[in-house]
Amino acid sequence: MNQYLSSYSECIVLSLCKEIEYIEKRSKNINSSLKTCHNKSLLKRLKLELYKLNTNRLKILKISKKMFNRNSQDLSIEFLLEITKRSNSYQSI
């Protein structure tokens, strides 16, 4: 049973890490587009998407903090927490 829980936890951490990576890349792309875009409608959509990405990032940060508080010895959770905190630098409007 413990082996199953450990494997399940690793899958969750891996999925969250992948999601954070996607959020970082997409946020960089959006920020780049925001600098050159002159269409008001497109600007509005890009800003909304960036807002949603940031909301998801904050949710993942909250989840990773809770997971870390429950098991601070797990390096994968610590890694997730660290990359989630670092992803904050890509969230600007």
C-alpha positions as CSV (number, residue, x, y, z in Angstrom):
1,M,0.0,0.0,0.0
2,N,2.8,2.4,0.9
3,Q,4.5,1.7,-2.4
4,Y,1.3,2.6,-4.2
5,L,0.9,5.9,-2.4
6,S,4.5,6.8,-3.1
7,S,4.1,6.1,-6.8
8,Y,0.8,8.0,-6.9
9,S,2.5,11.0,-5.2
10,E,5.4,10.9,-7.7
11,C,2.9,11.0,-10.6
12,I,1.2,14.0,-9.1
13,V,4.5,15.9,-8.6
14,L,5.6,15.1,-12.1
15,S,2.3,16.3,-13.6
16,L,2.5,19.5,-11.6
17,C,6.1,20.1,-12.7
18,K,5.1,19.7,-16.3
19,E,2.2,22.1,-15.8
20,I,4.6,24.7,-14.3
21,E,7.0,24.2,-17.2
22,Y,4.1,24.8,-19.6
23,I,3.0,27.9,-17.7
24,E,6.5,29.3,-17.8
25,K,6.9,28.8,-21.5
26,R,3.5,30.1,-22.4
27,S,3.9,33.2,-20.1
28,K,7.2,34.0,-21.8
29,N,5.5,33.8,-25.2
30,I,2.6,35.9,-24.1
31,N,4.8,38.6,-22.6
32,S,6.8,38.7,-25.8
33,S,3.6,39.1,-27.9
34,L,2.3,41.8,-25.6
35,K,5.4,43.9,-26.3
36,T,4.7,43.9,-30.1
37,C,0.9,43.6,-30.3
38,H,-1.1,46.6,-31.4
39,N,-4.5,45.1,-31.7
40,K,-6.7,45.9,-28.7
41,S,-8.8,42.8,-28.9
42,L,-5.7,40.5,-29.1
43,L,-4.1,42.4,-26.2
44,K,-7.1,41.8,-24.1
45,R,-7.2,38.1,-24.8
46,L,-3.4,37.8,-24.1
47,K,-3.7,39.5,-20.8
48,L,-6.7,37.4,-19.9
49,E,-4.7,34.2,-20.7
50,L,-1.7,35.5,-18.7
51,Y,-4.1,36.1,-15.8
52,K,-5.5,32.6,-16.0
53,L,-2.0,31.1,-16.2
54,N,-1.0,33.1,-13.1
55,T,-4.1,31.8,-11.3
56,N,-3.1,28.3,-12.1
57,R,0.4,28.9,-11.0
58,L,-0.8,30.2,-7.6
59,K,-3.0,27.1,-7.2
60,I,0.0,24.9,-7.9
61,L,2.1,26.9,-5.4
62,K,-0.5,26.4,-2.8
63,I,-0.7,22.7,-3.4
64,S,3.1,22.3,-3.4
65,K,3.4,24.2,-0.1
66,K,0.8,21.9,1.5
67,M,2.6,18.8,0.1
68,F,5.9,20.1,1.4
69,N,4.5,20.8,4.8
70,R,3.3,17.2,5.0
71,N,6.5,15.7,3.7
72,S,9.5,18.0,3.8
73,Q,11.9,15.2,3.3
74,D,10.8,14.4,-0.2
75,L,13.2,16.0,-2.7
76,S,10.7,15.9,-5.6
77,I,8.2,18.0,-3.6
78,E,10.9,20.4,-2.7
79,F,11.9,20.7,-6.3
80,L,8.3,21.3,-7.3
81,L,8.0,24.0,-4.7
82,E,11.2,25.7,-5.9
83,I,10.3,25.8,-9.6
84,T,6.8,27.0,-8.8
85,K,8.3,29.9,-6.8
86,R,10.8,30.7,-9.6
87,S,8.0,30.7,-12.2
88,N,6.7,33.9,-10.6
89,S,9.3,35.9,-12.6
90,Y,7.5,35.1,-15.8
91,Q,4.2,36.5,-14.7
92,S,4.0,40.1,-15.6
93,I,1.5,42.3,-17.4
